[in-house]
Amino acid sequence: MLTTPRRLPAATGPPARVALTALRRLGALGNVVTRKAPLMPAALAVLATLVVPAALAPVASARADDVRDSQREVLRTLDLPAAWRISEGRGVTVAVLDSGVDRDHRDLAGSVIEGKDFTAGANPPGVRPLRLHGTYMASLIAGHGHGPGGADGVIGVAPRAKVLSVRVILEDEEPGFREFNTAERYENVVARGIRHAVDRGADVINMSISKELATREERSAIRYAISKGVVLVAAAGNEGAEEPDASGHAPYSYPAAFPGVVSVAATDRGLRRASFSNRNPSVLVAAPGVDILGAGPGDEYWVGRGTSQATALVSGVAALIKAKYPEMSPVLVVQAITAGATRRPTGGYDTGTGFGVVNATRALAAAARISRHTLTAEGAGGAGGHDPARPLGLAVEPVRVVHRDRDRITLYGGVAVAAGLGAVVSLIALAVFVGRTRSREVSGNPVPDPVAAPWP
């Protein structure tokens, strides 16, 4: 595996204390697949569970605000303290299409809206979803901390934003994992989740998930979301350590590779492309994706790495922009994010980190410039937008196909050509006759006038 994650579990004593404990791996939080199209959380963050053998004691201890201290590098990279003076994401809803969110985590309490569970029926009756990956991502987007002034715990990029939890994947530890993978009824859960999020009022959709194959339903759902003004952000994928193909690119990942979706790569601590992060022309921007701390169910905290985490951070930046400029179209939000990027590659773009590393303050400044020159075009569909899966305009009658008789066309064409030639010959004969008549008059031999001639 590409990760060595750690968990900071909730303290059993006063809330101000947490312990960093010994861990064992549960296995990859990934490899969740839908039928015909692999789908996984793109965080290669191998989540861990607490081990309490008598021989193992906590290896370290810290105050709860050490959680915030461990976020400091990421906050500085995105320049969030300055950005929060402009926008904190208030009034914006970010849909998290994932494995579900623990709405009771103290760093997310009051910020989570329960959306639809599109995996319902995969787990046996009475089995509760684990909600590991989804809680982790939600905390990076909209965690607001806890304690006096919210100074402890995880702070997300857009701490005043709301999270709409839409469950479209299962963790591979869940008993319904195999059923979810094979049952046809779960084949288009991502497409249905996107449409549900749009219809529930999402402004941004975070998809820290990846799959190898695209579907028509997903493409249509993405177009629908964009037509409604929703910004879509997805993980570029974690297969970048594999050998590139003949073009030099790592595999494409969907939904990130769909046009109109912000495909996010991960950077390491040096803000270079992380070794696992995919590299291909779909990559638009990058964000920190190594040793990223976030929340887990039950007031726990996790440290992991992957393009999932980078994606959640970029979704938070999109939420900051939408909160400040709610009427800004998705394409202009994306333009602001790319224009504000730092650590730009030589030449301005490469397939590893796109246009560079996202910076929240610079993105908001770019959005301010763009907003002064924005015009909104409204078509016949009005402000409500149009579902691209349906035909435009009024009902259209079937196209009538006219079958032409080639034999008749040949016959009529021949007659027309013959008539044309006849007309040309007649004109030539008339011209010759007129010419001869004039020649006789000039030579003194007038043509007899039949009227003047005597009757016999």
C-alpha positions, 0 to 999 in steps of 0.5 A: 500500500501507499500509505501508513495512516494513523488514527487519533481516537477520541479521549476517554477522559476530558475532551481536551485530551486525545491519545495517539495509539498503536494501530492495526490495518483494516485493509484498504479503504478502496476497491469499492466497485460497481457492476461493470465500472470499478468505483472506489474512495480515491484516498488510499488512506488505509484507515485503522482501528484501535488495538488494545493489547496489554503490552501496548500503551499509547505511543504519544499523547496530545491535547485536542488542539494538537489536531488543529496544530497538525493542520497548520501546514495545510492551512498555510499552503492554501492561505486559509487564514487570509481567505477566511477574512473574505469568505467562510462558506456561509450559505453554501451546501457541499454535497459529499457523494461518498460512504456517508457522514457521521453527523454527530461528530463534534467537529461537524455537529449542526452542519450535516444534512442527510441525503439519500442512501443509494446503497440501501439494501446492500447491507443486511437489515440492521447493519449500520453504515460505517461512514468512515471515508465520507466523514473524513472528507466532510470534515476537510470541507466543512469541519468547524472544530469544537470547544471555546471559539471552535479552536479545537479539532478539525477546521475545514476549508469552508467551516460555515458551509453545510454538508449534504451527505449522499451515500453512493459507496460502501466501505470494503469492510461492510458486509454488503460490499459484494452485493453492492458490487454485483447487483445491477440496481447499483450500477448507476448510483453515482449518476443518481446521486449527482442528480439528487444532490442538484435537486436538493440544492447543492452548490458544489459536489465533492466526489472523492471516488474514482472508477475506470469506466464512464457511463452515459448516465453519469455524463448526462448527470454531470451536464445536468449539474453544470446546467444548474450552476453546480461546481463538480470536483473529483479525484484524479485517482491514485494509480500514478505509481504504476507504469505509464501507458504509451502516451506517458499518462497514468490511467484516467479516472471517472468522474474526474475525467469528464469535461466540466469536472475539476480533476484534482491531483495530490501533492506531497509535503514539498508540493510536488506531485505525490508518487501515487497521484495520477498524471494525465491531461484531465488533471486541472489543479492539485492540493495537499494529499499526504499526511492530511488529518481529518475527522472519523466517526465517533469523534475520532481523527484520522491521518491519511493520504490520497487524491481524495483528501486533495479533492475535498480541500479544493471543494472547500475552496469552491464553496468559499467562492460560491459563498462570496459570488453565488451567481458565478457560473461553474466555469468561472469558478473553475477559472478563478481556482486555476487563475489563483493557483501557485507553484505553477509548472514550467510552461504553465501546465503539466499533467501531474499538477495541472495549473498548480497548487490551489490557493484560497486567497488568490482564488477569491481575488481572481473571482473578484476580478472575474465577477466585475465582468460577468454577463449571464446568458439566458436561453429559452429554458430560463434561469432554471436550466435544461436537463441535457438528457431531454430534447430541446424545444417543443416535441419534434415530429419524426423526420420523414425519409423520402425515397427517390426513384433513381430510374425516373431521375435518370429518365427525366434528367435525359429528357431535360438534357435533350430539350436543352440541346434542342433549344441550343440547336434551334437558336443556332439555326435561327442565327444562321438564317438571319445572317444569310438574309442580311447578306443577300440584302447587302449584295443587291439581290433583295428577297422577293416580297410575297405580298408585293408579288402579282397573283398568278 
